[in-house]
Amino acid sequence: MSWRFQLLNKPYGSVTEGPVWDGENLLFTHIAASRIYRCDHKTDEITVWREGTNRTNGLAHDEQGRLFGCCSGGRAILRFDPNGDDVVIADEFDGHKLNTPNDLAVDRQGRIWFTNPWNATNIDESEIEEPGFRAVFCATPLDGDNYSVARVEADSTMPNGVLVSIDGNTLYVAESNSDDASIDRELRAYPIRNDGSLGPYDTLHAFGTNKRDAQRGIDGMCLDEDGNIVATAGWPQSGPGPLIYVFDPKGRIIETHPVPCIRPTNCVFGGPGRSTLYVTSAEGHLFKTETDMTGWALFP
């Protein structure tokens, strides 16, 4: 099936991200504007849902439908409560600030797995990176609004999109590697052990190493009901261009679909049958396309 992308809003001129389906409508972030927008799935009307989010990037629901986000400007993981409160879930590790949390995924135990690269464009110039903190972290719920935070891997140089498999046994991580031309941009699969630690990763797909000529690796990802990974990747200057990739759980490319933008950033399935794929971009687009797939998420 050929996917035909419909433009739902003209590009804002800077990155849109974090699309999530709340059971009725789509939410997505405009990082520079510190806003979360709502897109009505019946009319495609886009309205402001939340303001003052301090450059929040990725969004994710837990199994109860509570909304969490990666607050890059505030160097924190937040919970966006219906009453308007923004509750800090995690903002430090081992006495140090987080960097610029980018993307997150919540599992059935309520653990929040999040990537913590350094994105200088998503934070005030006065802020300083914590050296050695470009990694994946996990915030584990304790009691009330208290969480314990742990660094769960030390292999990444620029971790980006993150997903927990449907069975909860695998953590998928996009190693974007924006800085080091000698390291592959990769899709990685880490086994999640019973104690919440991660085992050594398998490389499911490598996009290349040379910064000038390499394909752009994965930015954001979502899952379909069969456990396949649907990912945004690519750019016009090299490789096959901006694409939606569909990988099986072992990393085999099942299909690809061109996207009419320079850099697609993230995607999610929505709509009543969860067969509509919504896509955001670095230029600030929001697209949708009908697919022959059915998406999966922890909520709803």
Secondary structure, 3 states (H helix, E strand, C coil): CCCCCEEEECCCCCCEEEEEECCCEEEEEECCCCEEEEEECCCCCEEEEEECCCCEEEEEECCCCCEEEEECCCCEEEEECCCCCEEEEECEECCEECCCCCCEEECCCCCEEEEECCCHHHCCCCCCCCCCCCEEEEEEECCCCCEEEEECCCCCCCEEEEEECCCCCEEEEEECCCCCCCCCEEEEEEEECCCCCECCCEEEEEEECCCCCCCCCCCCEEEECCCCEEEEEEECCEEEEEEEEEECCCCCEEEEEECCCCCEEEEEEECCCCCEEEEEECCCCEEEEECCCCEECCCC
